[in-house]
Amino acid sequence: KNQVEQSPQSLIILEGKNCTLQCNYTVSPFSNLRWYKQDTGRGPVSLTIMTFSENTKSNGRYTATLDADTKQSSLHITASQLSDSASYICVVRGGSQGNLIFGKGTKLSVKP
Amino acid sequence: DSGVTQTPKHLITATGQRVTLRCSPRSGDLSVYWYQQSLDQGLQFLIQYYNGEERAKGNILERFSAQQFPDLHSELNLSSLELGDSALYFCASSFRDSLNYGYTFGSGTRLTVV
């Protein structure tokens, strides 16, 4: 069964600290993996999209990694800011019909 | 502003009623996707339209239907509403019919069924 699992479910960190969010998937065949940031009550906003051949992609203080062999991805946030408080969603495109499969997200809270 | 416009932003209605949610895609985008996000749940794909035609269906209930009009805006119709239909409904749009391209989400419609 094609699934995307994210951990941790929630995370609280202090402003200025770094953190890493995890995404494991069982989607096959794999096409691409995306990370989205979703502020409470708002639509998701794309952070990165990575294909099979890409290991790392950065977007400002956000760096995503992909290991297609182990089917794992991580999103590293550097020098966190209060505005980073949001849910971060991992989405994998793949499967026999090429659908998008969403993880349930990691809820990050950055405290002053 | 993402360029994808959803109306209304909030909707409160009673069980058994019918509502229509509207989505205007980003200028130039031909594909529209509808998603449901229940409390503390992930986004669930409902349905996709491309240039007026239905392209893909997800976990959409028979009580729900959608269409895309010639001006490319889309409407999601929810009927015989139940308490469990309370959720955020998001629309996303993209230029092409392929999910290999990125797409843009709207701000959503929060539906509350009482």
Chai-1 contact restraints between the chains, C-beta under 6 A:
chainA,res_idxA,chainB,res_idxB,connection_type,confidence,min_distance_angstrom,max_distance_angstrom,comment,restraint_id
A,R42,B,S107,contact,1.0,0.0,6.0,A-B,restraint_1
A,G43,B,F90,contact,1.0,0.0,6.0,A-B,restraint_2
A,G43,B,F105,contact,1.0,0.0,6.0,A-B,restraint_3
A,G43,B,G106,contact,1.0,0.0,6.0,A-B,restraint_4
A,G43,B,S107,contact,1.0,0.0,6.0,A-B,restraint_5
A,G43,B,G108,contact,1.0,0.0,6.0,A-B,restraint_6
A,P44,B,F105,contact,1.0,0.0,6.0,A-B,restraint_7
A,S46,B,G102,contact,1.0,0.0,6.0,A-B,restraint_8
A,I49,B,G102,contact,1.0,0.0,6.0,A-B,restraint_9
A,R93,B,L99,contact,1.0,0.0,6.0,A-B,restraint_10
A,L100,B,L99,contact,1.0,0.0,6.0,A-B,restraint_11
A,F102,B,G42,contact,1.0,0.0,6.0,A-B,restraint_12
A,F102,B,L43,contact,1.0,0.0,6.0,A-B,restraint_13
A,K104,B,G42,contact,1.0,0.0,6.0,A-B,restraint_14
